[in-house]
Amino acid sequence: MPAFADTPDLDHLRRTEAVIVRLRWIGMASWLLILRRGDFAVAPAVVWTIYAACVLYTVATHWLARRSTAIVRTAVVTTTGDSLITALICLVTHGIYSDFYPYFYLTIPATSMRFGVRETFLAMALNAALSVVVYLGAPGTPHAPGDLALRVFYLFFSALIGALLSREARASARAARAERDRARHLLWRLIHAEEEERKRVAGEIHDRMGRQLFELFYGIDRCRDAVGASDPASAALLARLAGDARACSDEIRNVMNELRPPVLDDFGFTEALREYAATLADQGELAIALDVDDAVRSARPEVNVTLFRILQEAVVNVRKHAAAQRLAIEFRRAGDDRVRLIVRDDGRGFDPAAPARGHFGLLYMRERAEACGGTLAIHSTPGAGTEIAITVPA
């Protein structure tokens, strides 16, 4: 079935495969109830051996759905395998007259859930071919072509319904994705405008305040030189004023770095992260543990800005709400084309499922991550600290 390889939405396929795994386990439980009736066409040992093989198949498909990275291949295998095990159990339990035959009908909507219209009818064709095999190969069952034709018609009707539902569902999904993309694009434009304004304000502060502070330093130094040793009290006052002016200059520089760190534009997020962590460590409020994968290079500029803003917001939340003593920051790859930033504290924690009235920090972080095509995951327990993981395309 080569058409399966064209499936575009891998996330949808993973979710659907997880649902079908649970349905398959329910199916195996129902098979056990049916088999307990003992209505076999061959020796019971053969039937129970086949059932045991089907359970092993269910275990294997469960493992594949959870572990496999090639989800399209997994879905193709399980789609075909479900029809094959149904045919196998029907062969030893009265063929097309078996109580298990209706499971053929169930494999078709399962296919339409995974894939599209063409694949649904391909699954119907496979089930029809297997029905012919079961019809001809099942021992001790009458050959009534009309009964076989009726079942094939039911397969076609099931495929028709599944295909129509699949087409409507996919159209709705495409419309939802388009709306999501438009909203994300608008959000990104707003974020971009905000960042440009931050950059402009930082430049204005540098150009205006920097010149005036230089003149202030120069004037104080000239006054100190003029006073000299003739007026120690005035000299001491001027020295204190000079210290206050330099502290003000340092604070303005910190504000400029908060608005738009030059290192972020010049060297990327990794170096901006190291500088920011060093600043936090110098403040002495938190014990900082930084773990950066040196193999991770700087990403796109918009990704760098997004990660830095989320990091700032996460640290603000820790300092305001967590009452933490230690803060761990990790930055590393998450697959071939994604990077992950993790911020973990040992503070008081909280319940992520509980609504946080009046607090918009988490919403701010989530919106920025999603605007960049990423995700934000929160793991926290009251009294056990908090971990925030942001994963974005590199």
Secondary structure, 3 states (H helix, E strand, C coil): CHHHHHCCCHHHHHHHHHHHHHHHHHHHHHHHHHHCCCCCCCCHHHHHHHHHHHHHHHHHHHHHHHHCCCHHHHHHHHHHHHHHHHHHHHHCCCHHHCCCCHHHHHHHHHHHHHCCHHHHHHHHHHHHHHHHHHHHHCCCCCCCHHHHHHHHHHHHHHHHHHHHHHHHHHHHHHHHHHHHHHHHHHHHHHHHHHHHHHHHHHHHHHHHHHHHHHHHHHHHHHHHHHHCCCCHHHHHHHHHHHHHHHHHHHHHHHHHHHHCCHHHHHHCHHHHHHHHHHHHHHHCCCEEEEEECCCCCCCCHHHHHHHHHHHHHHHHHHHHHHCCCEEEEEEEECCCCEEEEEEEECCCCCCCCCCCCCCCHHHHHHHHHHHCCCEEEEEECCCCCEEEEEEEEC
